[in-house]
Amino acid sequence: MAKLINEGRTRIQGEISIGGAKNSILPILACTLLTNKTVRIKNCPKISDVNNMLNILKTLGGSYYFEGDSLYVDTAKAETYVMPPDLSRELRSSIFMLGSILARFGQACCVYPGGCEIGNRPIGLHLSGLKMLNVSVIEEEGSIICNGENMEGTAIHLDYPSVGATENLMMAASGAKGKTIITNAAREPEIEDLQAFMRKLGFNVTGAGTSTIEIDGKLDIEVPDVVDHKIISDRIVAGSMLCAAAICGGNLNVKSIEPLHISSTLSKLREAGCNLDIGKSNVHISATDRLKEIRMIETLPHPGFPTDMQALLFALCTVADGTSIIVENVFENRFKHAPEFTKMGAVITQRDRTAIIRGVKHLRGAHVTAQDLRGGAALVIAGLAAWGYTTVDNVEFIDRGYERIEDMLNSVGANITRIN
Ligand code: EPZ
């Protein structure tokens, strides 16, 4: 397992560009099964979750190649509807292949998905939605066997605005006869990106970004031989880089982003005393030497504060001048970074989904272990400001969602070495 060694007491300054969104490219790769045309995707992040997803498409009979900064995907020859168990267990997003495989083949077979262990990660909303589309679902010995040869459009209300369930059902519904309306749908920007991509494939999908999404199964436009799509910027990587500057009194311009997608994070950075100059597609942050107290952070579905930014703001709270309360409402086990921060000198009290953090003047370098993707990134960012060396183990978790995080940070003043 690789590790990152961080010299600490860094001052982050300069300019950084953000790449494509992990949580947008993954459902869009699943969605390539809905066309036999070649798809050209720009701004695809070079992260391990993408490699896993591309390997799943390959085992289904699809093919892909990179040319310059474009990824070309062709699933015209895809011929099997059985997902490879080993790869499916690697990542959560394998579960929303169900919807696209069903729409393509009328049948699908997969195992329970993997992904970061930040909670139970149930899939009941996915499966109940598929059943409402007239899909028969048999769960046996850890496998899920679906028959959707006669899917019919219907009205589906999600008990919780699940991102993955919304995406899965959007894709499944594209293979159903008639119209499907999903209410209480997730409103994340990645859902809007998936809708934009589905519309380029010829599907009549509307409403993404709101709680009500309509999908009409029939194709209604002439689709070009090569479908072009540029993935939206990764709002969580953007927020992570802003936090890197914030925690060490830095001065950083973060480019190629959509500031509107990170307004809840920007609001917290302002509360912490950072100066923000917000442009059309960039944010310039300059931070004070000591962050002010951030009283309360509660994670919620979009447009509320994103759970994926919780660990990064947690890092800022450990050194802010005051006491912060963080409530993690979305996942039941997403404070695994807390004990790691304690090793660095943070003062934390945790009860279930609530963490109370009393800021200290500075963290001390320590040997810590990433427990999941965003918690791992938060430990690296905390190490920037810590006094002394910080070693972060299990860097593979971080590589799932960040393109070599050490290169990004070293390009703006950090001193981080990867040891494989
Ligand atoms: C997506 O996960 C993201 N992953 C996660 O990002 C993100 O944290 C999450 O959405 C919330 O924004 C991808 O897009 C690949 P959910 P997903 O379904 O779809 C419960 C990262 O770090 N739920 O919205 O799995 C679930 O237990 C990752 O980039 C059910 O109860 O999230 C959780 O409490 C981590 N039943 C809540 O909903 C279901 O059938 C939110 O889950 C499905 C979900």
Boltz pocket constraint, residues with backbone or C-beta under 6 A from the ligand:
constraints:
  - pocket:
      binder: B
      contacts: [[A, 22], [A, 23], [A, 26], [A, 92], [A, 93], [A, 116], [A, 119], [A, 120], [A, 121], [A, 122], [A, 123], [A, 124], [A, 125], [A, 126], [A, 127], [A, 160], [A, 161], [A, 162], [A, 163], [A, 164], [A, 165], [A, 186], [A, 307], [A, 308], [A, 329], [A, 330], [A, 331], [A, 332], [A, 373], [A, 374], [A, 401]]
      max_distance: 6.0
